[in-house]
């Protein structure tokens, strides 16, 4: 069985957990983040991922949590899955879109 480290915020996890649990086929380990994507948080979760010997890191939440999951994955060289639970208006702008556009802007 594969092992997964879920990194999440509390509100996002409360919203997503019922849906994720229904489809989860891995041995899950859950860690909530402390509100910031910091070197200390990356180190703490890096140590957890290593000691638990996880195969994948799953970030569940908004921008800070997803950045944190990516940083931990980078430091541990473990694959990362990102589940964005919050609609972020600037995520469309990153793609060159506005909410009413059908195709990217140059």
C-alpha positions in Angstrom: 0.0 0.0 0.0 1.2 3.5 -0.8 1.6 6.1 1.9 0.5 9.7 1.4 1.2 12.8 3.5 -1.8 15.2 3.3 -0.8 18.8 4.1 -3.8 21.0 4.6 -5.4 24.0 6.2 -8.2 23.4 8.7 -11.1 25.1 6.7 -10.0 23.5 3.4 -9.7 20.1 5.0 -13.1 20.3 6.6 -14.6 21.0 3.2 -12.6 18.5 1.2 -12.2 15.6 3.6 -15.6 13.9 2.9 -14.9 13.7 -0.8 -11.2 12.7 -0.5 -11.9 10.0 2.1 -14.4 8.3 -0.3 -11.8 7.8 -3.0 -8.6 7.5 -0.9 -6.8 4.2 -1.5 -3.6 5.0 0.3 -2.4 4.9 3.9 -3.0 8.5 4.8 -1.1 10.7 7.3 -2.5 14.2 8.0 -0.6 17.3 8.9 -2.1 20.7 9.2 0.1 23.7 8.4 0.8 26.5 10.8 -0.5 29.3 8.6 2.6 30.2 6.6 4.9 28.7 4.1 8.2 29.1 6.0 11.5 27.4 6.2 10.5 26.0 9.6 7.3 24.5 8.2 9.1 23.0 5.3 11.7 21.5 7.6 9.0 20.1 10.0 7.0 18.5 7.2 10.1 17.3 5.5 11.1 15.4 8.6 7.5 14.0 8.9 7.6 12.8 5.3 11.0 11.2 5.7 10.1 9.5 9.0 6.7 8.2 7.7 8.4 7.0 4.4 5.6 8.5 2.3 5.4 7.9 -1.4 3.4 11.0 -2.3 2.6 14.4 -0.7 -0.9 15.8 -1.3 -1.5 19.5 -0.7 -5.1 20.4 0.0 -6.1 24.1 0.3 -5.2 27.5 -1.0 -2.0 29.1 -2.2 0.1 28.9 0.9 -0.6 25.3 1.6 0.0 24.4 -2.0 3.3 26.3 -2.1 4.2 24.5 1.2 3.4 21.1 -0.3 5.5 21.9 -3.4 8.4 23.0 -1.2 8.3 19.8 0.9 8.1 17.7 -2.3 11.1 19.6 -3.7 13.2 19.1 -0.5 12.3 15.4 -0.2 12.2 14.5 -3.9 8.7 13.0 -3.4 5.9 13.4 -6.0 3.3 16.1 -5.1 -0.4 16.2 -5.9 -2.2 19.6 -5.5 -5.9 19.9 -4.7 -6.9 23.5 -4.8 -10.1 24.0 -2.7 -10.3 27.8 -2.9 -11.1 29.8 -6.1 -8.2 32.2 -6.5 -8.9 35.1 -8.8 -5.3 35.7 -9.6 -4.9 32.1 -10.8 -6.8 33.0 -13.9 -4.6 36.0 -14.4 -1.5 33.8 -14.2 -2.8 32.0 -17.3 -3.5 35.3 -19.0 -7.3 35.0 -18.6 -10.0 37.1 -17.1 -13.2 35.4 -15.8 -15.1 36.3 -19.1 -12.3 35.3 -21.6 -12.5 32.1 -23.6 -8.9 32.1 -24.8 -5.6 33.3 -23.3 -4.4 36.8 -23.9 -1.0 37.3 -25.5 
